[in-house]
Amino acid sequence: MKLEGGKKTHQRKQFEIYEEKYFNSEYNRESENSNVINLRGNVKSTSEEIRIPFKMYADCYLRYTLGQMAWMKRVKRNVVEYITLPKGTNLTDSTFYIFTPEYFTNLGDLAVT
């Protein structure tokens, strides 16, 4: 029987690189909670929303938290997206977590003007 998508070993490798990580990020599996970017802010509350541009190398679900607030966003490969924090967010002495950092190909400017 001939396989349409190539050899079974190549299909398995493709699954382990892309699909397995995608499912882990979608369903909050333990392996996706182990890698975290930890940022500490020193910005008083602003009247505008805070937007941090980024780009990912593979489709996934990006999760980020600030205190008790948590967000989850579906992200497409090689598309510039934004981590958005709502108006009035106070980052002074707060820890901001971004999960699945191994997917980033570009994390934009972290400066808030």
Phi, psi and omega in degrees: 000130182266134179272138181290322187265020181096194181291152181299325179295324178290323177295319179296318179297317177300317179298315183293328181282316188248300189293320181298316178294324178298312179295321177299317180290326181291320186255016176055045179288159186303321183296334180276346179270353184278333179257122186218140167265129184248114179243140174247129183262156174219059183230128175290164182300141181247160178275355179245160176284150179267127182235125179244114181284148177204165177219140182249154179272347180213157175297138178194179172252121179269131176242137174216148184227152174218107184062236180270352180273137179225144179229151176223132186220132176281132186236135177267157181292137175055031176243132179288121178240177181227135167277119186243126174252137187294165177302144177080006179292128180258111182265002182296123178055037178244151176256132184244123183250134173239121182271162181057053181289343181293346179278343185291133167256338180206127173240115189289198185295127179265359180284139177252126182260000000 
